[in-house]
Amino acid sequence: MKKKLLSICLMLWSGSLLAQQAPSSFSANDRFEQLGPALPTPNTFRTSSGAPGKDYFENRADYDIKVTLDDANQKITGSETVTYYNNSPDVLTYIWLQLDQNLFAKGSTASLTRTGGISEQGMSISQLSNLNSVRERSQNQPSDKYGYNITAVYDKAHKPLKYTINQTMMRIELPTPLAPGKSVQFGVDWNYYVTEYYGRSGYEFFPKDGNYNYNIAHWFPRLCKYDDINGWQNKQFLGGSEFTLIFGNYKVAITVPADHVVAASGECQNYNQVLTPTQMQRLNQAKNAKTPVVIVTQAEAEAAEKNKATATKTWIYKADNVRDFAFASSRKYIWDAMQTDVYGNGRKIWSMSYYPKEGNPLWEKYSTRAVEHTLRSYGKRTFEYPYPVAISVHSVAGGGMEYPMISFNGGRPEADGTYSEQTKYGMIGVIIHEVGHNFFPMIVNSDERQWTWMDEGLNTFCQYLAEKEWDYNWPSRRGEPRDIVDYMKMDKNMLVPIMTSGENVILLGPNAYAKPATALNILRETVMGRELFDYAFKEYANRWKFKSPTPADFFRTMEDASGVDLDWFWKGWFYGVQPVDQDLVEVDWFQADNQNPEVNKALAREAAQRRNNTISKQRDAADKGNTVVAQDSTMKDFYNSYDPYAVTEQDKKRYQDYLATLSPEERKTVENSSTMNYYTLSLKNKGGLPMPVIIRMQFEDGTDSVARFPAEIWRFNDVQIKKVIATNKKVTQWTLDPFQEIADIDAENNSFPRVSTPTRFQLFRQRQGGFTPQPNPMQQQRQQSNQAPAPARQGTGRN
């Protein structure tokens, strides 16, 4: 930084130097114009504030279902009676149901539209196997095994109803139009073969003991949603985007092998008929426990694995005001539970976990506690969990899937019971995420088929906060701005806006989960502040619980409840793909010229000394006594002893005369200006996405300070700006985004003077055969301690 003297103009001194300088040219942009024209027009269904309007409606469907699980053939057979309530203002002549299992049917759109190729390097056996699996079905596959077999559709009097199946959708034509405020009752009988678990539903087979775990979801024909936005939301299910559903009451009778344990949405109505007296005693004990109590022990599960029952039992579950119903069944399940006062108001909620021995010791230690923690954490920032139970069920290692009151979650230790840190945090994290989905979208019932981010993004954000409340040092992978940088600086051809249908997103995880979660974290920490954000977010959750919001309802509510104009933010983060890249191009350093001769001449002396401190001058110093003037005094005159930088009495008088012309306030300002430093920062918005400017100043005395300027600093020119900062200390280093708050994709241009960060390279010895796989840290510790491995996955046997 080169210091410059700045002349003082007293007429402008009263603060204009500290204000935003107008750009020399204005960028023609609409980044800070209102988003209004791009949003749906407010109406009596959805208001301009983001709240439901006076005519908002929700249609409902109540289900009475009887279902049998055929464990020998992995088959579901069911019969349902549905009562559908038309609360809309429209007359309905037909109704639509979802047949999601037809995703796996021969010739489905999902299978036909999968793309890919075979490289010249060939194809692995596992890849070839996948092409033949239920996940990659083709129209040429001969088997018609999978998908729904609808055996009957009938009215209340059991007379056949006319219906049409269009892949994953079924239209039932009503004999009599359904008027507003009226209901209709009908029945459907069906069956289908369960597929291997594909990430949302299915079975897992355990070859060692020959048993199955069943995670059963989207297993019955379900009513589509009819609303004021789409009419019928009958967009086909392609396996990517999830479900759009309506609320209702469920009574479900689930018949399974007698030695199976069943977990399901809702509350079991006949525990005393399906559990042993000892198990009932444990369940009653769990009602007052502060830590999980094992209801079905590992020993009991292992005994059931070996002696498979041929008889059956029927578990009856009831769930009120839910948008879906799922269940899990297996003879391998260990089951633990506790019923606790989660919110300290006297109302107890069950937290439960179901898992095979393959999940221990991780599951018995963490799962149920993570369920309870999720309810507490999410409830704090949204609303109290309204249901009586929340369940975590072990599924195939990997991801998870959510349904009302029940979720299927991965996470499995090694065969010897050890596990990596990644496995531990991954398991707890997925449980938090999937249980958290009870809030978004199981209660705040957004349209998952269209807007994946409205449930996944909001839920991932709440998951990020819950993880930090679980463990301060939690290694979060989504939520921190730094973690979205690699995605945001990708080739633009790989990016689509968050406001994109989930089926059309190339990279769903970064786009629909990580980026919106990061955006909300930035809103909370940097743009709005925690207090304003938390109030508005909670208002949104409470406005729309048991209702179906759209993106516009979320955007409008966040602004309405906080009083913060966020349209520029929604445009940049949700409607655009431009990254954040702020460049601190240059910093000019000024000090005010207040005409004080003592200050000015001292500065001039310092400047002259710097100019004269050349390498030649330094080397000539040894011979300065040999100059003509040094050896012949007659060659000297007035100027050989004159000091141009000495302050004279005349200098002092002129300065005092100048001060006498000033008012007391002006005089104080001028006298103090000599201690101030004025810096003009030249900034560029290279990425395109305008964001707040946060800059750290490191002073020569070792202290520092941070200045923050809102994103509106770019409103007159979103390409380049100048900003003046005044400080009474000299700044030695400037750094943009010092706390990694805004997801800036290039930290190299964030400092002035520039600071280079070295890139490390690894030194290694050349060797054959590559690197040997390393055991996880728990295994390493055992090896170092010369301990014999513990028996694999032994439960505690608590009861």
Disulfide bonds with the S-S distance in Angstrom:
none
